[in-house]
Amino acid sequence: MALDRAYYRLTKRGPADKELRALVLPRIEEARLLYVDPVPQVRPRVMTAAHLTRRAAVLADLREGAALWVPGLARLGFSALDIRTVLDLLFDTGRRAGDALTGVILTADTPRLEVAALVDEAERTLKREAMGRAREEQAKRGAKLGRPAALSDAERRQAVKDLLERDPTQTSAAEVAGRWGVDKSRLYAWARQMRPDLE
């Protein structure tokens, strides 16, 4: 009898190990049939399938007719192409892929459009995690995140007033623009709109 097995890849931004384990353990007979790739100690510059050693082990151990359970396809690989490659390998060798989140089992007979849609969703999940990691790193460096709030008409008028009434020997236009959180060219554009005589 071919035993189902379970696998997932941990990431810094992804769900915790405990949460993922709770999803897949009910799908397999024994905890020893669970394979987990940990977060790398040193993040590789370019992730490759060779880094996922536990995934290689589970693919070697999984017999024909058995299912590989994962807690969402995003935990199966590091990119849409990688995930698709693993799914194709499973289907071509008579094995199945099970999504423990939804209970869906994918086989070689599953419509290709359905598989493609699930892989696309997994890729969106991976991109959200990557963007979250990038935002965290920017926040640590003190970068202001997100688009700055637009100034109201009253604030724009006040910014232009500050620009026009400043003492150029004491305060530069760039300093005024910086106080209002806009660039100098934007500030001058507002000034020309409000005072056409400045053209």
C-alpha positions in Angstrom: 0.0 0.0 0.0 1.3 3.4 -1.0 1.4 5.8 2.0 0.5 9.4 1.6 3.2 11.8 2.8 3.2 15.5 3.7 5.6 18.4 3.0 6.0 22.1 3.4 8.6 24.7 3.1 9.0 27.2 5.9 9.6 30.9 5.2 10.2 33.9 7.5 7.0 35.6 6.4 4.9 32.5 6.0 2.7 30.7 8.6 4.4 29.2 11.6 5.5 25.6 11.7 3.0 24.7 14.3 0.1 26.0 12.2 1.2 24.2 9.1 1.8 21.0 11.0 -1.7 21.0 12.3 -3.1 21.3 8.8 -1.2 18.3 7.3 -0.8 15.8 10.1 -4.5 14.7 10.0 -3.9 13.8 6.3 -1.1 11.2 6.9 -0.9 8.1 9.1 2.2 8.9 11.1 4.2 12.0 11.9 7.4 10.4 10.4 5.8 10.8 7.0 6.0 14.6 7.3 9.0 16.3 5.6 9.8 20.0 6.3 12.4 22.3 4.7 13.4 24.9 7.3 14.2 28.5 6.7 17.8 28.7 5.4 20.3 30.1 8.0 21.7 32.2 5.2 19.2 33.2 2.6 20.5 32.2 -0.8 20.9 34.9 -3.4 18.9 32.8 -5.8 16.7 30.0 -4.5 16.9 26.7 -6.4 15.3 23.3 -6.1 18.7 22.0 -4.7 18.1 24.0 -1.6 14.9 22.1 -0.8 16.6 18.8 0.3 13.6 17.5 2.3 11.4 18.1 -0.7 13.8 16.0 -2.8 13.6 13.3 -0.1 9.8 13.2 0.0 9.6 13.0 -3.8 12.0 10.1 -3.8 10.0 8.3 -1.1 6.5 8.9 -2.4 5.2 5.9 -4.3 2.9 5.7 -7.3 -0.8 6.3 -6.4 0.1 8.1 -3.1 -0.6 11.8 -2.5 1.7 14.5 -1.3 -0.2 16.7 1.1 0.8 20.3 1.4 -0.7 23.2 3.5 -1.4 25.3 0.3 0.6 25.1 -2.9 2.6 28.1 -1.9 4.4 25.9 0.6 5.4 23.4 -2.1 8.0 25.6 -3.8 9.6 29.0 -4.2 8.0 30.2 -7.5 5.2 29.4 -9.8 7.6 27.7 -12.2 9.1 25.6 -9.4 5.6 24.6 -8.1 4.4 23.7 -11.6 7.5 21.6 -12.2 6.9 19.6 -9.1 3.2 19.1 -9.9 4.1 17.9 -13.4 6.6 15.4 -12.0 3.9 14.1 -9.6 1.3 13.8 -12.3 3.7 12.2 -14.8 4.7 9.5 -12.4 1.2 8.5 -11.3 1.2 10.4 -8.0 -1.2 13.0 -6.6 -1.0 16.4 -4.8 -3.3 17.2 -2.0 -4.0 20.7 -0.7 -4.7 20.3 3.1 -6.2 23.8 3.2 -9.0 23.0 0.8 -9.0 19.2 0.8 -8.6 19.3 -3.0 -6.6 16.5 -4.6 -4.9 17.2 -7.9 -4.2 14.4 -10.3 -3.1 14.0 -13.9 -6.8 14.2 -14.8 -7.4 17.5 -13.1 -8.1 20.2 -15.8 -5.0 22.1 -16.7 -6.8 25.5 -16.3 -7.8 24.5 -12.7 -4.2 23.6 -11.9 -2.9 26.8 -13.5 -5.3 28.9 -11.4 -4.2 27.3 -8.2 -0.5 27.8 -9.1 -1.2 31.5 -9.9 -2.8 31.9 -6.5 0.2 30.3 -4.9 2.5 32.7 -6.7 0.5 35.7 -5.5 0.9 34.4 -1.9 4.7 34.1 -2.4 4.8 37.6 -3.8 2.8 39.0 -0.9 5.3 37.4 1.5 8.3 38.8 -0.4 6.8 42.3 -0.4 6.1 42.0 3.3 9.8 41.1 3.9 11.0 44.0 1.8 8.7 46.4 3.7 10.0 45.2 7.0 13.6 45.8 5.9 12.7 49.3 4.7 11.0 50.1 8.0 14.1 48.9 9.9 16.1 51.5 7.9 13.6 54.2 8.8 12.0 54.5 5.3 8.5 56.0 5.2 6.3 53.3 3.6 3.4 53.9 1.3 2.3 56.8 -0.8 2.3 60.1 1.1 -1.1 61.6 1.8 -2.2 64.2 -0.7 -2.3 67.8 0.5 -5.6 69.6 0.7 -6.2 72.8 -1.3 -5.7 74.9 1.9 -2.4 73.1 2.6 -1.2 73.6 -1.0 -2.0 77.4 -0.7 -0.1 77.6 2.5 2.9 75.7 1.0 3.0 78.1 -2.0 2.7 81.1 0.5 5.6 79.7 2.4 7.6 79.4 -0.8 6.8 82.9 -2.0 7.3 84.7 1.4 10.5 82.9 2.4 13.9 84.7 2.6 15.9 83.0 -0.2 19.1 83.8 1.7 17.9 81.9 4.7 15.6 79.1 3.4 15.8 77.2 0.1 12.8 76.1 -2.0 13.9 72.5 -1.4 13.7 73.0 2.4 10.1 74.4 2.1 9.1 71.5 -0.2 10.7 69.1 2.3 8.6 70.5 5.2 5.5 69.9 3.2 6.5 66.4 2.0 6.6 67.2 -1.7 9.4 67.7 -4.2 10.5 71.2 -5.3 9.1 70.8 -8.8 5.7 70.0 -7.5 5.7 73.0 -5.2 6.7 75.3 -8.1 3.9 73.8 -10.3 1.4 74.7 -7.6 2.8 78.2 -7.4 2.4 78.6 -11.2 -1.2 77.4 -11.0 -2.1 79.8 -8.3 0.0 82.7 -9.6 0.0 82.6 -13.4 2.2 85.8 -13.3 5.1 83.6 -12.1 5.3 81.9 -15.6 
